[in-house]
Each structure stands twice: as C-alpha cells, then as structure tokens.
C-alpha cells in the first residue's frame, strides 16, 4: 500500500479511516493554517434526533495559526461529548465493550488539539486493527494528488474519488436510513471488530 497525507481530525470520518487502513505510511499535516468549522475540531454521530455534531472549543487563534499550535479551550466539552456518545449508542452492540477505552479521552485534560486528535486516532486504530508508520510534516508542501487527502477535513469536502461507503448496521437506521461517512465512532460502536472489514470494502480504489 502507499503513502497517505492527511489532516488532523477529531474522531475522523469513515473515509478518513478507510484511507488509514490502506496506507503503510501516514503523514499528518500539522503546518497548515487553522480554519474554523472543519473536522479538525468536530465530528458527527447519529443519535435519536438525527446527525449530531460534537465540537471541541479552542482558544481563538490568530489568522495564520498552525494546526499544531491550536489550544483547546477548557474541559467542560468533554463531559458533554461523552454523554452525547453514550446517549446515541446506548443501544449499540459495542458501547459497553469500548467505553473504558474511550473514557480517558473525556476525562484527561488536554492542552493541544493535535495531541488529543492523534492520541484518540491511535487508540481507535488499535481497537480496529489498523497499523501504519506515522510521521508529521516539517513544512507545508505539495504532494501527488493520489496521496494527498488533506482537503477531506473541510466541512464541505467531498469524499475521495471512487470511495464507496459500505452500508453497515446503525442503531437508528430504520428511522433515518443508512447515513454514510459519519465519525469513526459510529462504525466502531455499531460494528466492533467487523469495522476493519467495512473500511476495507469502502477503500478508495486509488489506495489499492
């Protein structure tokens, strides 16, 4: 498999993790300028009222603050987020199984957004069975189109070319139909060990 260049994300979308599952080396961009309302600070889960967006508050950055320098604002959001996750996935097959693994991310005080995102991503990858070599950028550079997935972090981004979301069980599927490309939390808590199979079936063709 190939190299993939990605942005730092909060419990990234399923497409993001499909890319991670197919890469042998992952380069995480930390030298891009921070922008508001992206998946760097937010993720989407599916609850009883539909899609719910969870957002990490950050200290207001200057216009050209690098992602690696973004500071999280307080800890109150952590309690709100874990309660929202528990409410959304209380009836899911795997919340009880993984809750102890996720809880430290909602009780430990984090200063840097990048540290939180990366540690959570590493834990989720371990739970799912994804492995790769990770490094970070030293500066903002251009990469070949077939390895550069950094724009996926934008709120209005499209999914990678040829990415085909594989349907899976969702708690509220009968109510809302299948909702694609939610946070990896949705896949993990609904499918557990089978998550890796869903990611492999959804893998963008250019990653094969």
C-alpha positions in Angstrom: 0.0 0.0 0.0 1.0 3.6 -0.4 1.7 6.8 1.4 -1.2 9.0 2.5 -1.1 12.6 3.6 -4.0 13.5 5.9 -5.1 16.3 8.2 -5.5 16.1 11.9 -9.2 15.2 12.7 -11.4 14.7 15.7 -12.7 11.1 15.5 -12.4 11.4 11.8 -14.9 10.3 9.2 -15.1 6.7 7.9 -13.5 7.8 4.6 -10.5 9.1 6.6 -10.1 5.7 8.4 -10.6 3.8 5.2 -7.6 5.7 3.9 -5.6 4.9 7.0 -6.4 1.2 6.7 -4.9 1.1 3.3 -1.7 3.1 3.9 1.6 1.8 5.0 2.9 5.3 5.8 0.7 8.2 7.1 1.9 11.8 7.0 -0.2 14.0 9.2 -0.2 17.7 8.2 0.5 20.0 11.2 1.7 23.1 9.3 -1.5 24.1 7.6 -3.3 27.2 8.8 -6.2 26.6 11.1 -9.6 27.2 9.7 -12.9 27.3 11.6 -15.7 24.8 11.2 -13.8 21.8 9.9 -13.5 18.2 11.1 -10.3 19.2 12.9 -12.5 20.2 15.9 -15.8 18.4 15.1 -17.2 15.0 14.4 -20.7 13.8 13.5 -22.5 11.0 15.2 -26.0 9.6 14.7 -28.4 9.9 17.7 -32.1 9.6 18.3 -32.7 13.0 16.7 -30.5 12.5 13.7 -27.0 13.7 13.0 -25.4 15.4 15.9 -22.2 17.5 15.6 -19.8 17.5 18.5 -17.4 20.4 18.6 -14.2 20.9 20.6 -13.9 24.6 21.6 -10.5 26.2 21.0 -8.8 29.3 22.2 -9.3 31.9 19.4 -6.3 31.7 17.2 -4.7 34.4 15.1 -5.3 34.4 11.4 -2.3 32.2 10.5 -2.0 29.9 13.5 -0.7 26.5 12.5 -2.8 23.5 13.5 0.0 22.2 15.7 -0.3 25.3 17.8 -4.1 25.2 18.4 -5.0 25.2 22.1 -8.2 23.5 23.5 -10.4 25.9 25.5 -11.3 24.2 28.8 -12.6 20.8 29.7 -16.4 21.2 30.0 -16.9 19.9 26.4 -15.5 16.5 27.4 -18.4 15.7 29.7 -20.9 16.9 27.1 -19.3 14.8 24.3 -19.1 11.6 26.2 -22.7 11.9 27.4 -23.8 12.5 23.8 -21.9 9.5 22.7 -23.4 7.3 25.4 -26.9 8.6 24.6 -26.5 8.0 20.9 -25.0 4.5 21.2 -26.6 3.2 24.4 -28.4 0.5 22.3 -25.4 -0.3 20.1 -23.7 -3.6 20.4 -20.3 -2.3 21.4 -20.6 0.8 23.5 -20.1 -1.2 26.7 -17.2 -3.1 25.2 -15.2 0.1 24.2 -16.4 2.7 26.7 -13.4 2.1 29.1 -11.0 2.6 26.1 -12.7 5.9 25.1 -13.3 7.4 28.6 -9.7 8.6 29.2 -10.1 11.0 26.3 -13.0 12.6 28.0 -11.5 12.8 31.5 -7.9 13.8 30.9 -7.2 17.5 30.4 -5.6 18.2 27.0 -3.9 21.4 26.1 -3.1 20.9 22.4 -5.8 19.9 19.9 -3.2 17.9 17.8 -2.3 15.8 20.8 -5.9 14.9 21.6 -6.7 14.1 18.0 -3.6 12.0 17.4 -3.9 10.0 20.7 -7.6 9.3 20.0 -6.8 8.3 16.4 -4.1 6.0 17.6 -6.4 4.3 20.1 -9.2 3.8 17.6 -6.7 2.4 15.0 -5.5 -0.1 17.7 -9.1 -1.1 18.5 -10.0 -1.6 14.9 -6.7 -3.3 13.9 -5.1 -0.6 11.7 -1.4 -0.2 11.6 0.9 2.1 9.8 4.1 4.2 10.2 3.2 7.8 11.1 5.2 11.0 10.7 4.3 14.7 10.7 5.1 17.4 8.2 8.0 19.7 8.7 6.5 22.4 6.5 3.6 22.8 4.2 4.4 21.1 0.9 2.6 19.8 -2.2 2.0 16.0 -2.7 0.8 13.9 -5.6 -3.0 14.0 -5.9 -3.3 10.3 -5.3 -1.7 10.5 -1.9 -3.0 13.9 -0.7 -6.2 13.6 1.3 -5.8 16.8 3.4 -8.8 18.6 2.0 -11.2 15.9 3.4 -11.0 17.7 6.7 -13.0 20.6 5.3 -16.7 20.7 6.4 -18.0 20.9 2.8 -15.4 18.5 1.4 -16.4 15.6 -0.9 -15.4 12.1 -0.3 -12.3 10.7 -2.1 -12.8 9.7 -5.7 -14.1 6.1 -6.0 -14.8 5.9 -2.3 -17.8 3.7 -1.9 -19.3 3.7 1.6 -20.1 0.1 2.6 -23.5 0.0 4.4 -23.5 -1.4 8.0 -25.8 -1.7 10.9 -26.7 1.6 12.6 -28.9 1.9 15.7 -31.3 4.4 14.1 -31.1 3.0 10.5 -34.8 2.3 10.4 -35.6 5.8 11.5 -33.2 7.7 9.3 -32.0 5.2 6.7 -28.3 4.5 6.3 -26.2 7.6 7.0 -22.8 7.4 5.3 -19.4 8.8 6.3 -20.1 9.6 9.9 -17.4 9.7 12.6 -15.5 6.5 13.1 -17.3 6.4 16.5 -20.4 5.3 14.7 -18.8 2.5 12.9 -16.7 1.3 15.9 -19.6 1.3 18.3 -22.0 -0.4 15.9 -19.7 -2.9 14.3 -16.9 -3.5 16.7 -14.3 -6.0 15.4 -16.0 -6.0 12.0 -15.2 -2.3 11.5 -12.0 -3.2 9.6 -14.0 -5.2 7.1 -16.3 -2.3 6.4 -13.3 0.0 5.9 -11.6 -2.4 3.5 -14.7 -2.7 1.4 -15.1 1.1 1.3 -11.4 1.7 0.4 -10.9 4.2 -2.4 -9.6 2.4 -5.5 -6.6 4.7 -5.8 -5.4 3.3 -2.5 -5.2 -0.3 -3.7 
